């Protein structure tokens, strides 16, 4: 059990109920499992504290994160932790022009907004529940999945399932979660204003799992019938207010932190693995996107330059770009954005 002291920064304006509002309580959360992780939590909340009322601090700590009574599910905790990590990043670097839960499309609010010079960025954060995915990944037998939507996928998998079962083996379908992303896009769309100027960008941040999972979420946008393609399986007008999707592995970093001994800075977006995914239908000028790209450490340029080695067809190699880059250009050099699998060699 740890005692946390949160929110020493002075509040101002209508956020101020006293000159200094401090939350002090004993930590009871099975999800905060190491002292280093708890230290990052304190730093994150203290970065946000100057921008939150006392009621909002209590809501974040006690209702969303369940730090005092351990009264939330893992799904709720991780969603809230990812939200807090993202918001704290922008509050830390742009404190003078940061707004927590701004109502950009009243009565709905986004998780945060901030300004850089003449530019404004509205941020909505989502994180899927990966428990069913982990159940499949951890099960015995062979696994099969796809990148994007394939017309003959169900027939192909059905035939393979019959073939595997006839040999006494089990073939499991990996979770396809593009409908989750579609729901996130539509939900974010409804929180953003119907019209925004060229210098304002609407951004959906999505918390993802491991490197291969991030490849799949990227394919949900740009793969076969992807949500950001002209052949999208869904009506793109339902989420065309979303200018940019930021994929980040913050779910991976907040899930079971005690088992992620290779990772540092679980609570820092700057230590996470990020990819920027522009909506091709967005009409915002390049300068607005470029300025935002400077506010987040991302790997778009490196991924674009990375070549996947192998004799497989090009479309297959491209479908391995992210895990290949992570393994050969990062982990092979001792750089860990992801916890390596137990079977992966330790290069240290």
TORKOLRO-922206 format. One record per residue (C-alpha): residue number from 1; z, x negated, y. Coordinates in Angstrom, 2 decimals, padded with zeros to 5 digits. Example, Ala and Ser with C-alpha at 12.3 -4.5 7.8 and 13.67 -1.06 7.14 Angstrom:
BEGIN
<r><n>1</n><up>007.80</up><east>-012.30</east><north>-004.50</north></r>
<r><n>2</n><up>007.14</up><east>-013.67</east><north>-001.06</north></r>
END
This chain:
BEGIN
<r><n>1</n><up>000.00</up><east>000.00</east><north>000.00</north></r>
<r><n>2</n><up>-000.97</up><east>-001.29</east><north>003.45</north></r>
<r><n>3</n><up>000.14</up><east>-000.20</east><north>006.89</north></r>
<r><n>4</n><up>-002.77</up><east>000.27</east><north>009.27</north></r>
<r><n>5</n><up>-002.53</up><east>000.17</east><north>013.05</north></r>
<r><n>6</n><up>-005.66</up><east>001.69</east><north>014.55</north></r>
<r><n>7</n><up>-007.02</up><east>002.26</east><north>018.03</north></r>
<r><n>8</n><up>-005.32</up><east>-000.08</east><north>020.47</north></r>
<r><n>9</n><up>-008.13</up><east>000.11</east><north>023.02</north></r>
<r><n>10</n><up>-007.52</up><east>002.11</east><north>026.18</north></r>
<r><n>11</n><up>-009.22</up><east>005.46</east><north>026.46</north></r>
<r><n>12</n><up>-010.79</up><east>006.76</east><north>029.63</north></r>
<r><n>13</n><up>-011.85</up><east>010.00</east><north>031.27</north></r>
<r><n>14</n><up>-011.55</up><east>013.23</east><north>029.30</north></r>
<r><n>15</n><up>-011.02</up><east>011.20</east><north>026.09</north></r>
<r><n>16</n><up>-007.60</up><east>010.03</east><north>027.32</north></r>
<r><n>17</n><up>-004.46</up><east>011.88</east><north>026.22</north></r>
<r><n>18</n><up>-002.28</up><east>008.85</east><north>026.96</north></r>
<r><n>19</n><up>-002.81</up><east>005.37</east><north>028.35</north></r>
<r><n>20</n><up>-002.83</up><east>003.95</east><north>024.85</north></r>
<r><n>21</n><up>-003.12</up><east>006.13</east><north>021.76</north></r>
<r><n>22</n><up>-002.33</up><east>004.26</east><north>018.54</north></r>
<r><n>23</n><up>-002.53</up><east>005.63</east><north>015.01</north></r>
<r><n>24</n><up>-000.09</up><east>003.93</east><north>012.65</north></r>
<r><n>25</n><up>000.29</up><east>005.09</east><north>009.06</north></r>
<r><n>26</n><up>000.60</up><east>003.88</east><north>005.48</north></r>
<r><n>27</n><up>-002.77</up><east>003.60</east><north>003.78</north></r>
<r><n>28</n><up>-003.19</up><east>005.69</east><north>000.63</north></r>
<r><n>29</n><up>-006.80</up><east>005.45</east><north>-000.56</north></r>
<r><n>30</n><up>-008.08</up><east>004.34</east><north>-003.94</north></r>
<r><n>31</n><up>-011.41</up><east>003.56</east><north>-002.29</north></r>
<r><n>32</n><up>-009.94</up><east>000.87</east><north>-000.02</north></r>
<r><n>33</n><up>-009.34</up><east>-001.57</east><north>-002.83</north></r>
<r><n>34</n><up>-009.06</up><east>-005.06</east><north>-001.27</north></r>
<r><n>35</n><up>-007.33</up><east>-006.54</east><north>001.78</north></r>
<r><n>36</n><up>-010.62</up><east>-007.92</east><north>003.08</north></r>
<r><n>37</n><up>-012.21</up><east>-004.48</east><north>002.80</north></r>
<r><n>38</n><up>-009.21</up><east>-002.91</east><north>004.56</north></r>
<r><n>39</n><up>-009.50</up><east>-005.47</east><north>007.34</north></r>
<r><n>40</n><up>-013.13</up><east>-004.49</east><north>007.88</north></r>
<r><n>41</n><up>-012.10</up><east>-000.84</east><north>007.99</north></r>
<r><n>42</n><up>-009.57</up><east>-001.53</east><north>010.74</north></r>
<r><n>43</n><up>-012.14</up><east>-003.49</east><north>012.74</north></r>
<r><n>44</n><up>-014.66</up><east>-000.65</east><north>012.43</north></r>
<r><n>45</n><up>-012.30</up><east>002.07</east><north>013.58</north></r>
<r><n>46</n><up>-011.03</up><east>-000.06</east><north>016.45</north></r>
<r><n>47</n><up>-014.63</up><east>-000.62</east><north>017.59</north></r>
<r><n>48</n><up>-015.06</up><east>003.14</east><north>017.66</north></r>
<r><n>49</n><up>-011.63</up><east>003.97</east><north>019.08</north></r>
<r><n>50</n><up>-012.47</up><east>003.66</east><north>022.80</north></r>
<r><n>51</n><up>-015.19</up><east>006.27</east><north>022.34</north></r>
<r><n>52</n><up>-013.13</up><east>008.80</east><north>020.37</north></r>
<r><n>53</n><up>-010.45</up><east>011.24</east><north>021.45</north></r>
<r><n>54</n><up>-007.16</up><east>011.16</east><north>019.57</north></r>
<r><n>55</n><up>-008.23</up><east>014.28</east><north>017.68</north></r>
<r><n>56</n><up>-011.52</up><east>012.61</east><north>016.71</north></r>
<r><n>57</n><up>-009.68</up><east>009.50</east><north>015.48</north></r>
<r><n>58</n><up>-007.42</up><east>011.60</east><north>013.32</north></r>
<r><n>59</n><up>-010.37</up><east>013.58</east><north>011.99</north></r>
<r><n>60</n><up>-012.21</up><east>010.39</east><north>011.05</north></r>
<r><n>61</n><up>-009.21</up><east>008.70</east><north>009.44</north></r>
<r><n>62</n><up>-007.49</up><east>011.63</east><north>007.75</north></r>
<r><n>63</n><up>-010.16</up><east>014.26</east><north>007.06</north></r>
<r><n>64</n><up>-013.40</up><east>012.29</east><north>006.63</north></r>
<r><n>65</n><up>-012.09</up><east>009.05</east><north>005.13</north></r>
<r><n>66</n><up>-008.87</up><east>010.47</east><north>003.64</north></r>
<r><n>67</n><up>-006.96</up><east>007.27</east><north>004.39</north></r>
<r><n>68</n><up>-003.49</up><east>008.79</east><north>004.61</north></r>
<r><n>69</n><up>-003.35</up><east>011.17</east><north>001.66</north></r>
<r><n>70</n><up>-006.32</up><east>010.16</east><north>-000.53</north></r>
<r><n>71</n><up>-007.57</up><east>013.74</east><north>-000.28</north></r>
<r><n>72</n><up>-011.34</up><east>013.26</east><north>-000.31</north></r>
<r><n>73</n><up>-013.94</up><east>012.77</east><north>-003.02</north></r>
<r><n>74</n><up>-015.75</up><east>009.47</east><north>-003.44</north></r>
<r><n>75</n><up>-018.96</up><east>011.13</east><north>-002.20</north></r>
<r><n>76</n><up>-017.27</up><east>012.27</east><north>001.01</north></r>
<r><n>77</n><up>-015.54</up><east>008.93</east><north>001.50</north></r>
<r><n>78</n><up>-018.72</up><east>006.87</east><north>001.14</north></r>
<r><n>79</n><up>-020.73</up><east>009.20</east><north>003.39</north></r>
<r><n>80</n><up>-018.03</up><east>008.89</east><north>006.05</north></r>
<r><n>81</n><up>-017.74</up><east>005.12</east><north>005.58</north></r>
<r><n>82</n><up>-021.50</up><east>004.68</east><north>006.00</north></r>
<r><n>83</n><up>-021.46</up><east>006.86</east><north>009.13</north></r>
<r><n>84</n><up>-018.56</up><east>004.90</east><north>010.60</north></r>
<r><n>85</n><up>-020.19</up><east>001.55</east><north>009.80</north></r>
<r><n>86</n><up>-023.43</up><east>002.51</east><north>011.53</north></r>
<r><n>87</n><up>-021.73</up><east>004.04</east><north>014.58</north></r>
<r><n>88</n><up>-019.36</up><east>001.08</east><north>014.95</north></r>
<r><n>89</n><up>-022.31</up><east>-001.33</east><north>014.95</north></r>
<r><n>90</n><up>-023.85</up><east>000.27</east><north>018.01</north></r>
<r><n>91</n><up>-020.46</up><east>000.83</east><north>019.67</north></r>
<r><n>92</n><up>-019.69</up><east>-002.88</east><north>019.20</north></r>
<r><n>93</n><up>-022.92</up><east>-004.16</east><north>020.74</north></r>
<r><n>94</n><up>-023.61</up><east>-001.43</east><north>023.30</north></r>
<r><n>95</n><up>-020.13</up><east>-000.21</east><north>024.29</north></r>
<r><n>96</n><up>-020.99</up><east>000.78</east><north>027.87</north></r>
<r><n>97</n><up>-023.77</up><east>003.15</east><north>026.84</north></r>
<r><n>98</n><up>-022.57</up><east>004.42</east><north>023.46</north></r>
<r><n>99</n><up>-021.82</up><east>008.12</east><north>022.85</north></r>
<r><n>100</n><up>-020.10</up><east>009.40</east><north>019.71</north></r>
<r><n>101</n><up>-021.41</up><east>012.69</east><north>018.29</north></r>
<r><n>102</n><up>-023.59</up><east>013.53</east><north>021.29</north></r>
<r><n>103</n><up>-025.04</up><east>017.05</east><north>021.33</north></r>
<r><n>104</n><up>-028.68</up><east>016.15</east><north>021.91</north></r>
<r><n>105</n><up>-029.75</up><east>019.58</east><north>020.61</north></r>
<r><n>106</n><up>-026.76</up><east>021.88</east><north>021.32</north></r>
<r><n>107</n><up>-024.79</up><east>023.10</east><north>019.54</north></r>
<r><n>108</n><up>-025.78</up><east>020.52</east><north>016.91</north></r>
<r><n>109</n><up>-024.77</up><east>016.90</east><north>017.41</north></r>
<r><n>110</n><up>-025.98</up><east>013.58</east><north>016.05</north></r>
<r><n>111</n><up>-023.59</up><east>010.95</east><north>014.73</north></r>
<r><n>112</n><up>-024.08</up><east>008.77</east><north>017.80</north></r>
<r><n>113</n><up>-026.48</up><east>007.68</east><north>020.51</north></r>
<r><n>114</n><up>-026.80</up><east>004.58</east><north>022.66</north></r>
<r><n>115</n><up>-029.00</up><east>003.13</east><north>025.37</north></r>
<r><n>116</n><up>-030.66</up><east>-000.25</east><north>025.86</north></r>
<r><n>117</n><up>-032.09</up><east>-000.63</east><north>029.33</north></r>
<r><n>118</n><up>-034.40</up><east>002.31</east><north>029.88</north></r>
<r><n>119</n><up>-034.49</up><east>003.21</east><north>026.18</north></r>
<r><n>120</n><up>-032.31</up><east>005.73</east><north>024.34</north></r>
<r><n>121</n><up>-031.71</up><east>005.99</east><north>020.59</north></r>
<r><n>122</n><up>-030.29</up><east>009.02</east><north>018.76</north></r>
<r><n>123</n><up>-028.80</up><east>008.22</east><north>015.36</north></r>
<r><n>124</n><up>-028.17</up><east>010.56</east><north>012.43</north></r>
<r><n>125</n><up>-026.68</up><east>009.09</east><north>009.23</north></r>
<r><n>126</n><up>-027.04</up><east>010.42</east><north>005.67</north></r>
<r><n>127</n><up>-026.00</up><east>009.12</east><north>002.26</north></r>
<r><n>128</n><up>-026.88</up><east>010.62</east><north>-001.11</north></r>
<r><n>129</n><up>-024.56</up><east>011.14</east><north>-004.06</north></r>
<r><n>130</n><up>-025.62</up><east>008.55</east><north>-006.63</north></r>
<r><n>131</n><up>-023.15</up><east>009.55</east><north>-009.37</north></r>
<r><n>132</n><up>-025.85</up><east>011.10</east><north>-011.58</north></r>
<r><n>133</n><up>-028.07</up><east>008.06</east><north>-011.03</north></r>
<r><n>134</n><up>-025.26</up><east>005.76</east><north>-012.15</north></r>
<r><n>135</n><up>-024.62</up><east>007.93</east><north>-015.21</north></r>
<r><n>136</n><up>-028.25</up><east>007.44</east><north>-016.30</north></r>
<r><n>137</n><up>-028.26</up><east>003.73</east><north>-015.42</north></r>
<r><n>138</n><up>-025.06</up><east>003.13</east><north>-017.39</north></r>
<r><n>139</n><up>-026.18</up><east>005.08</east><north>-020.46</north></r>
<r><n>140</n><up>-027.53</up><east>003.45</east><north>-023.62</north></r>
<r><n>141</n><up>-031.22</up><east>003.37</east><north>-024.45</north></r>
<r><n>142</n><up>-034.41</up><east>002.86</east><north>-022.51</north></r>
<r><n>143</n><up>-035.02</up><east>004.15</east><north>-018.97</north></r>
<r><n>144</n><up>-038.19</up><east>005.34</east><north>-017.25</north></r>
<r><n>145</n><up>-038.89</up><east>006.20</east><north>-013.63</north></r>
<r><n>146</n><up>-041.70</up><east>006.33</east><north>-011.10</north></r>
<r><n>147</n><up>-042.40</up><east>005.25</east><north>-007.53</north></r>
<r><n>148</n><up>-043.64</up><east>008.33</east><north>-005.70</north></r>
<r><n>149</n><up>-044.89</up><east>011.55</east><north>-007.31</north></r>
<r><n>150</n><up>-047.45</up><east>011.27</east><north>-010.11</north></r>
<r><n>151</n><up>-049.38</up><east>014.39</east><north>-011.17</north></r>
<r><n>152</n><up>-049.17</up><east>013.66</east><north>-014.90</north></r>
<r><n>153</n><up>-045.65</up><east>012.19</east><north>-014.86</north></r>
<r><n>154</n><up>-043.90</up><east>014.99</east><north>-016.78</north></r>
<r><n>155</n><up>-046.53</up><east>015.05</east><north>-019.53</north></r>
<r><n>156</n><up>-046.45</up><east>011.26</east><north>-019.83</north></r>
<r><n>157</n><up>-042.67</up><east>011.10</east><north>-020.05</north></r>
<r><n>158</n><up>-042.56</up><east>014.01</east><north>-022.50</north></r>
<r><n>159</n><up>-044.94</up><east>012.21</east><north>-024.84</north></r>
<r><n>160</n><up>-042.95</up><east>008.99</east><north>-024.55</north></r>
<r><n>161</n><up>-039.68</up><east>010.81</east><north>-025.23</north></r>
<r><n>162</n><up>-041.16</up><east>012.22</east><north>-028.44</north></r>
<r><n>163</n><up>-042.43</up><east>008.77</east><north>-029.42</north></r>
<r><n>164</n><up>-039.11</up><east>007.05</east><north>-028.77</north></r>
<r><n>165</n><up>-037.07</up><east>009.73</east><north>-030.55</north></r>
<r><n>166</n><up>-039.30</up><east>009.49</east><north>-033.62</north></r>
<r><n>167</n><up>-038.29</up><east>005.81</east><north>-033.85</north></r>
<r><n>168</n><up>-034.60</up><east>006.62</east><north>-033.40</north></r>
<r><n>169</n><up>-034.42</up><east>005.48</east><north>-029.79</north></r>
<r><n>170</n><up>-033.38</up><east>007.27</east><north>-026.61</north></r>
<r><n>171</n><up>-035.52</up><east>007.38</east><north>-023.47</north></r>
<r><n>172</n><up>-033.78</up><east>008.61</east><north>-020.30</north></r>
<r><n>173</n><up>-035.43</up><east>009.68</east><north>-017.06</north></r>
<r><n>174</n><up>-034.16</up><east>007.86</east><north>-014.01</north></r>
<r><n>175</n><up>-033.17</up><east>010.04</east><north>-011.07</north></r>
<r><n>176</n><up>-035.99</up><east>010.92</east><north>-008.68</north></r>
<r><n>177</n><up>-034.36</up><east>011.67</east><north>-005.33</north></r>
<r><n>178</n><up>-037.20</up><east>012.38</east><north>-002.93</north></r>
<r><n>179</n><up>-035.96</up><east>015.94</east><north>-002.44</north></r>
<r><n>180</n><up>-032.67</up><east>014.46</east><north>-001.19</north></r>
<r><n>181</n><up>-034.60</up><east>012.45</east><north>001.38</north></r>
<r><n>182</n><up>-036.65</up><east>015.50</east><north>002.34</north></r>
<r><n>183</n><up>-033.42</up><east>017.44</east><north>002.96</north></r>
<r><n>184</n><up>-032.06</up><east>014.55</east><north>005.05</north></r>
<r><n>185</n><up>-035.22</up><east>014.50</east><north>007.15</north></r>
<r><n>186</n><up>-035.18</up><east>018.25</east><north>007.75</north></r>
<r><n>187</n><up>-031.47</up><east>018.23</east><north>008.59</north></r>
<r><n>188</n><up>-031.95</up><east>015.36</east><north>011.06</north></r>
<r><n>189</n><up>-035.02</up><east>017.08</east><north>012.57</north></r>
<r><n>190</n><up>-032.90</up><east>020.13</east><north>013.36</north></r>
<r><n>191</n><up>-030.31</up><east>018.00</east><north>015.16</north></r>
<r><n>192</n><up>-032.86</up><east>016.30</east><north>017.42</north></r>
<r><n>193</n><up>-034.29</up><east>017.94</east><north>020.54</north></r>
<r><n>194</n><up>-037.69</up><east>019.61</east><north>020.21</north></r>
<r><n>195</n><up>-039.16</up><east>017.26</east><north>022.81</north></r>
<r><n>196</n><up>-038.09</up><east>013.77</east><north>023.84</north></r>
<r><n>197</n><up>-039.61</up><east>011.31</east><north>026.32</north></r>
<r><n>198</n><up>-041.51</up><east>008.18</east><north>025.28</north></r>
<r><n>199</n><up>-038.47</up><east>005.98</east><north>025.87</north></r>
<r><n>200</n><up>-036.26</up><east>007.98</east><north>023.46</north></r>
<r><n>201</n><up>-036.30</up><east>007.56</east><north>019.68</north></r>
<r><n>202</n><up>-034.85</up><east>009.80</east><north>016.96</north></r>
<r><n>203</n><up>-033.61</up><east>007.78</east><north>013.99</north></r>
<r><n>204</n><up>-032.40</up><east>008.79</east><north>010.53</north></r>
<r><n>205</n><up>-030.27</up><east>006.15</east><north>008.78</north></r>
<r><n>206</n><up>-030.06</up><east>006.51</east><north>004.98</north></r>
<r><n>207</n><up>-027.45</up><east>004.74</east><north>002.86</north></r>
<r><n>208</n><up>-029.04</up><east>003.44</east><north>-000.35</north></r>
<r><n>209</n><up>-027.83</up><east>001.68</east><north>-003.49</north></r>
<r><n>210</n><up>-029.19</up><east>-001.51</east><north>-005.11</north></r>
<r><n>211</n><up>-032.47</up><east>-003.33</east><north>-004.40</north></r>
<r><n>212</n><up>-034.54</up><east>-001.33</east><north>-006.89</north></r>
<r><n>213</n><up>-033.07</up><east>001.86</east><north>-005.52</north></r>
<r><n>214</n><up>-034.15</up><east>000.84</east><north>-002.03</north></r>
<r><n>215</n><up>-037.65</up><east>000.28</east><north>-003.39</north></r>
<r><n>216</n><up>-037.63</up><east>003.84</east><north>-004.70</north></r>
<r><n>217</n><up>-036.46</up><east>005.31</east><north>-001.40</north></r>
<r><n>218</n><up>-039.18</up><east>003.34</east><north>000.38</north></r>
<r><n>219</n><up>-041.69</up><east>004.86</east><north>-002.06</north></r>
<r><n>220</n><up>-040.36</up><east>008.34</east><north>-001.30</north></r>
<r><n>221</n><up>-041.72</up><east>007.76</east><north>002.19</north></r>
<r><n>222</n><up>-044.90</up><east>005.78</east><north>001.54</north></r>
<r><n>223</n><up>-045.67</up><east>006.06</east><north>-002.19</north></r>
<r><n>224</n><up>-047.77</up><east>008.66</east><north>-004.01</north></r>
<r><n>225</n><up>-047.38</up><east>011.98</east><north>-002.11</north></r>
<r><n>226</n><up>-044.69</up><east>010.28</east><north>-000.02</north></r>
<r><n>227</n><up>-043.01</up><east>012.15</east><north>002.80</north></r>
<r><n>228</n><up>-044.59</up><east>009.92</east><north>005.48</north></r>
<r><n>229</n><up>-048.12</up><east>010.06</east><north>004.02</north></r>
<r><n>230</n><up>-051.02</up><east>012.42</east><north>004.73</north></r>
<r><n>231</n><up>-050.77</up><east>013.60</east><north>001.10</north></r>
<r><n>232</n><up>-047.05</up><east>014.43</east><north>001.40</north></r>
<r><n>233</n><up>-045.83</up><east>016.98</east><north>-001.13</north></r>
<r><n>234</n><up>-043.83</up><east>018.61</east><north>001.69</north></r>
<r><n>235</n><up>-044.77</up><east>020.09</east><north>005.07</north></r>
<r><n>236</n><up>-044.39</up><east>017.14</east><north>007.44</north></r>
<r><n>237</n><up>-044.00</up><east>019.39</east><north>010.49</north></r>
<r><n>238</n><up>-040.51</up><east>020.26</east><north>009.20</north></r>
<r><n>239</n><up>-039.31</up><east>016.76</east><north>010.09</north></r>
<r><n>240</n><up>-041.76</up><east>015.41</east><north>012.67</north></r>
<r><n>241</n><up>-039.00</up><east>014.97</east><north>015.25</north></r>
<r><n>242</n><up>-037.79</up><east>012.00</east><north>013.17</north></r>
<r><n>243</n><up>-039.50</up><east>008.94</east><north>014.61</north></r>
<r><n>244</n><up>-037.96</up><east>006.32</east><north>012.34</north></r>
<r><n>245</n><up>-036.03</up><east>006.02</east><north>009.08</north></r>
<r><n>246</n><up>-033.70</up><east>003.06</east><north>008.65</north></r>
<r><n>247</n><up>-033.00</up><east>002.36</east><north>004.97</north></r>
<r><n>248</n><up>-029.85</up><east>000.32</east><north>004.41</north></r>
<r><n>249</n><up>-027.82</up><east>-000.62</east><north>001.34</north></r>
<r><n>250</n><up>-024.50</up><east>000.52</east><north>002.84</north></r>
<r><n>251</n><up>-023.86</up><east>002.85</east><north>-000.10</north></r>
<r><n>252</n><up>-024.05</up><east>-000.18</east><north>-002.40</north></r>
<r><n>253</n><up>-021.64</up><east>-002.08</east><north>-000.13</north></r>
<r><n>254</n><up>-019.05</up><east>000.71</east><north>000.07</north></r>
<r><n>255</n><up>-019.21</up><east>001.70</east><north>-003.61</north></r>
<r><n>256</n><up>-016.41</up><east>-000.01</east><north>-005.59</north></r>
<r><n>257</n><up>-015.95</up><east>-002.92</east><north>-003.13</north></r>
<r><n>258</n><up>-013.47</up><east>-004.67</east><north>-005.46</north></r>
<r><n>259</n><up>-016.37</up><east>-005.28</east><north>-007.89</north></r>
<r><n>260</n><up>-018.62</up><east>-006.77</east><north>-005.18</north></r>
<r><n>261</n><up>-017.11</up><east>-010.25</east><north>-004.95</north></r>
<r><n>262</n><up>-020.36</up><east>-011.83</east><north>-003.70</north></r>
<r><n>263</n><up>-020.47</up><east>-009.61</east><north>-000.61</north></r>
<r><n>264</n><up>-018.85</up><east>-010.09</east><north>002.77</north></r>
<r><n>265</n><up>-018.70</up><east>-007.74</east><north>005.73</north></r>
<r><n>266</n><up>-018.85</up><east>-004.45</east><north>003.82</north></r>
<r><n>267</n><up>-018.18</up><east>-002.63</east><north>007.11</north></r>
<r><n>268</n><up>-020.85</up><east>-004.43</east><north>009.16</north></r>
<r><n>269</n><up>-024.38</up><east>-003.10</east><north>009.44</north></r>
<r><n>270</n><up>-025.42</up><east>-006.61</east><north>010.52</north></r>
<r><n>271</n><up>-024.44</up><east>-007.87</east><north>007.03</north></r>
<r><n>272</n><up>-026.31</up><east>-005.08</east><north>005.20</north></r>
<r><n>273</n><up>-029.89</up><east>-005.12</east><north>003.95</north></r>
<r><n>274</n><up>-032.05</up><east>-002.98</east><north>006.25</north></r>
<r><n>275</n><up>-035.68</up><east>-001.85</east><north>006.36</north></r>
<r><n>276</n><up>-037.27</up><east>000.02</east><north>009.27</north></r>
<r><n>277</n><up>-039.72</up><east>002.78</east><north>008.27</north></r>
<r><n>278</n><up>-041.78</up><east>004.24</east><north>011.11</north></r>
<r><n>279</n><up>-043.02</up><east>007.81</east><north>010.87</north></r>
<r><n>280</n><up>-046.82</up><east>007.52</east><north>011.26</north></r>
<r><n>281</n><up>-046.85</up><east>010.89</east><north>013.01</north></r>
<r><n>282</n><up>-044.58</up><east>009.67</east><north>015.79</north></r>
<r><n>283</n><up>-046.33</up><east>009.37</east><north>019.14</north></r>
<r><n>284</n><up>-043.70</up><east>007.14</east><north>020.72</north></r>
<r><n>285</n><up>-045.04</up><east>003.85</east><north>022.14</north></r>
<r><n>286</n><up>-044.61</up><east>000.56</east><north>020.31</north></r>
<r><n>287</n><up>-042.25</up><east>-000.76</east><north>022.98</north></r>
<r><n>288</n><up>-039.68</up><east>001.90</east><north>022.12</north></r>
<r><n>289</n><up>-039.74</up><east>000.93</east><north>018.44</north></r>
<r><n>290</n><up>-039.72</up><east>-002.78</east><north>019.24</north></r>
<r><n>291</n><up>-036.63</up><east>-002.55</east><north>021.41</north></r>
<r><n>292</n><up>-034.74</up><east>-000.72</east><north>018.67</north></r>
<r><n>293</n><up>-035.81</up><east>-003.30</east><north>016.09</north></r>
<r><n>294</n><up>-033.92</up><east>-005.90</east><north>018.13</north></r>
<r><n>295</n><up>-030.65</up><east>-003.99</east><north>017.68</north></r>
<r><n>296</n><up>-030.57</up><east>-004.24</east><north>013.87</north></r>
<r><n>297</n><up>-031.03</up><east>-007.18</east><north>011.52</north></r>
<r><n>298</n><up>-033.89</up><east>-006.09</east><north>009.28</north></r>
<r><n>299</n><up>-036.22</up><east>-007.67</east><north>006.71</north></r>
<r><n>300</n><up>-039.54</up><east>-005.99</east><north>007.52</north></r>
<r><n>301</n><up>-041.32</up><east>-009.19</east><north>008.56</north></r>
<r><n>302</n><up>-040.13</up><east>-011.16</east><north>005.54</north></r>
<r><n>303</n><up>-041.06</up><east>-008.37</east><north>003.13</north></r>
<r><n>304</n><up>-044.51</up><east>-008.09</east><north>004.69</north></r>
<r><n>305</n><up>-045.07</up><east>-011.80</east><north>004.12</north></r>
<r><n>306</n><up>-043.59</up><east>-011.85</east><north>000.60</north></r>
<r><n>307</n><up>-045.93</up><east>-012.14</east><north>-002.40</north></r>
<r><n>308</n><up>-044.78</up><east>-010.90</east><north>-005.80</north></r>
<r><n>309</n><up>-045.89</up><east>-013.31</east><north>-008.51</north></r>
<r><n>310</n><up>-047.26</up><east>-011.93</east><north>-011.77</north></r>
<r><n>311</n><up>-050.30</up><east>-010.82</east><north>-013.76</north></r>
<r><n>312</n><up>-049.69</up><east>-007.08</east><north>-013.44</north></r>
<r><n>313</n><up>-051.98</up><east>-004.85</east><north>-011.36</north></r>
<r><n>314</n><up>-051.45</up><east>-005.06</east><north>-007.61</north></r>
<r><n>315</n><up>-049.95</up><east>-001.58</east><north>-007.30</north></r>
<r><n>316</n><up>-047.27</up><east>-002.51</east><north>-009.83</north></r>
<r><n>317</n><up>-046.44</up><east>-005.79</east><north>-008.10</north></r>
<r><n>318</n><up>-046.15</up><east>-004.02</east><north>-004.74</north></r>
<r><n>319</n><up>-043.72</up><east>-001.61</east><north>-006.38</north></r>
<r><n>320</n><up>-041.42</up><east>-004.57</east><north>-007.07</north></r>
<r><n>321</n><up>-041.60</up><east>-006.13</east><north>-003.61</north></r>
<r><n>322</n><up>-038.03</up><east>-005.45</east><north>-002.50</north></r>
<r><n>323</n><up>-036.20</up><east>-006.49</east><north>-005.70</north></r>
<r><n>324</n><up>-038.52</up><east>-009.50</east><north>-006.02</north></r>
<r><n>325</n><up>-037.82</up><east>-010.59</east><north>-002.44</north></r>
<r><n>326</n><up>-034.07</up><east>-010.12</east><north>-002.89</north></r>
<r><n>327</n><up>-034.04</up><east>-012.13</east><north>-006.13</north></r>
<r><n>328</n><up>-036.39</up><east>-014.99</east><north>-005.21</north></r>
<r><n>329</n><up>-035.93</up><east>-015.39</east><north>-001.47</north></r>
<r><n>330</n><up>-032.28</up><east>-014.44</east><north>-001.05</north></r>
<r><n>331</n><up>-030.13</up><east>-014.60</east><north>-004.18</north></r>
<r><n>332</n><up>-031.93</up><east>-017.69</east><north>-005.50</north></r>
<r><n>333</n><up>-030.80</up><east>-019.42</east><north>-002.30</north></r>
<r><n>334</n><up>-027.24</up><east>-018.12</east><north>-002.51</north></r>
<r><n>335</n><up>-027.71</up><east>-015.33</east><north>000.04</north></r>
<r><n>336</n><up>-026.13</up><east>-012.11</east><north>-001.17</north></r>
<r><n>337</n><up>-026.88</up><east>-008.80</east><north>000.50</north></r>
<r><n>338</n><up>-026.48</up><east>-007.16</east><north>-002.92</north></r>
<r><n>339</n><up>-024.04</up><east>-007.84</east><north>-005.72</north></r>
<r><n>340</n><up>-026.10</up><east>-009.50</east><north>-008.49</north></r>
<r><n>341</n><up>-026.16</up><east>-007.90</east><north>-011.91</north></r>
<r><n>342</n><up>-023.96</up><east>-009.50</east><north>-014.55</north></r>
<r><n>343</n><up>-027.06</up><east>-010.76</east><north>-016.37</north></r>
<r><n>344</n><up>-028.38</up><east>-012.53</east><north>-013.27</north></r>
<r><n>345</n><up>-027.68</up><east>-016.27</east><north>-013.04</north></r>
<r><n>346</n><up>-025.10</up><east>-017.53</east><north>-010.57</north></r>
<r><n>347</n><up>-026.86</up><east>-020.02</east><north>-008.28</north></r>
<r><n>348</n><up>-023.74</up><east>-021.37</east><north>-006.67</north></r>
END
